């Protein structure tokens, strides 16, 4: 399955807080986001249902840093993945990606794959 996801460039929208609350994953020690990214899969971090889970995207990014040790650059890559995965017309997606890249560059966090 991993090979198929990688081959087709199918992004995985991961919702850490929700996934753990609903016991889709047993806990942070088993959370596979970092593993999937290391296997070359396209992953994004999301909130799922912020009002039910009591989270924000900023909370999710902070937890990925605190619980999985993800660096700001790795989190920036997730943000760029989300821009690439957005359901937008090509011109709107290019504009979104340009805004994201500009913001990441201003923070000194341009991910390596942003060059592509």
C-alpha positions in Angstrom: 0.0 0.0 0.0 2.8 2.4 0.8 4.3 1.9 -2.6 1.0 2.7 -4.3 0.5 5.9 -2.2 4.0 7.0 -3.0 3.8 6.1 -6.7 0.5 8.0 -7.2 1.4 10.9 -5.0 -1.7 10.5 -2.8 -1.5 12.8 0.2 -2.4 11.4 3.7 -4.3 13.9 5.8 -3.4 13.1 9.3 -5.3 14.5 12.3 -3.1 13.7 15.4 -5.3 14.8 18.2 -8.5 13.3 16.7 -6.7 10.1 15.8 -5.5 9.6 19.3 -8.8 10.7 20.9 -10.7 8.2 18.8 -8.1 5.5 19.4 -7.4 5.1 15.7 -3.8 5.2 17.0 -3.0 4.0 20.5 -0.9 7.1 21.4 1.9 9.4 20.4 4.5 6.6 20.7 2.6 4.8 17.8 1.7 7.8 15.8 3.0 7.1 12.2 3.2 10.6 10.7 6.9 10.9 10.9 7.4 7.3 9.7 5.2 7.9 6.7 7.1 11.1 5.8 10.4 9.2 6.1 9.0 6.6 3.7 8.5 9.3 1.1 4.8 9.6 1.5 3.0 13.0 1.2 1.6 13.8 4.6 -0.2 16.8 6.0 -1.3 17.7 9.6 -4.9 18.7 10.1 -7.4 19.4 12.9 -10.2 17.0 11.7 -13.0 18.5 13.9 -11.5 21.4 16.0 -14.7 22.0 18.0 -14.9 18.3 19.1 -11.2 17.7 19.5 -10.5 21.1 21.1 -7.5 21.8 18.9 -6.2 24.2 16.4 -3.7 23.7 13.6 -1.2 25.6 15.7 -1.8 23.1 18.5 -1.3 20.2 16.2 2.0 21.6 14.9 3.2 22.3 18.5 2.3 18.7 19.5 4.1 17.3 16.5 7.2 19.2 17.7 6.8 18.3 21.4 5.6 14.6 21.0 7.4 13.5 17.8 10.4 15.8 17.9 9.5 17.3 14.5 11.7 20.3 13.6 10.3 23.6 12.4 11.6 22.7 8.9 9.8 19.3 9.0 6.6 21.1 10.0 7.1 23.6 7.2 7.2 20.7 4.8 3.8 19.5 6.1 2.4 23.0 5.5 3.8 23.0 1.9 2.3 19.5 1.4 -1.1 20.8 2.4 -0.8 23.7 -0.1 0.1 21.1 -2.8 -2.8 18.9 -1.8 -5.4 21.6 -1.7 -8.5 21.1 -3.8 -8.1 24.2 -6.0 -7.9 25.1 -9.6 -4.3 25.1 -10.8 -3.9 28.9 -10.9 -5.3 29.2 -7.4 -3.1 26.4 -6.1 0.0 28.2 -7.6 -1.0 31.4 -5.9 -1.5 29.6 -2.6 1.8 27.8 -2.8 3.6 31.1 -3.6 2.1 32.7 -0.5 3.1 29.7 1.6 6.6 29.7 0.2 6.9 33.5 0.8 5.8 33.1 4.4 8.1 30.1 5.0 11.1 31.9 3.5 10.3 34.9 5.8 10.6 32.6 8.7 13.8 31.0 7.3 11.9 27.7 7.0 11.9 26.9 3.3 11.6 23.1 3.0 14.0 21.3 0.7 11.2 20.0 -1.5 9.9 23.6 -2.0 12.5 23.9 -4.8 10.5 21.5 -6.9 
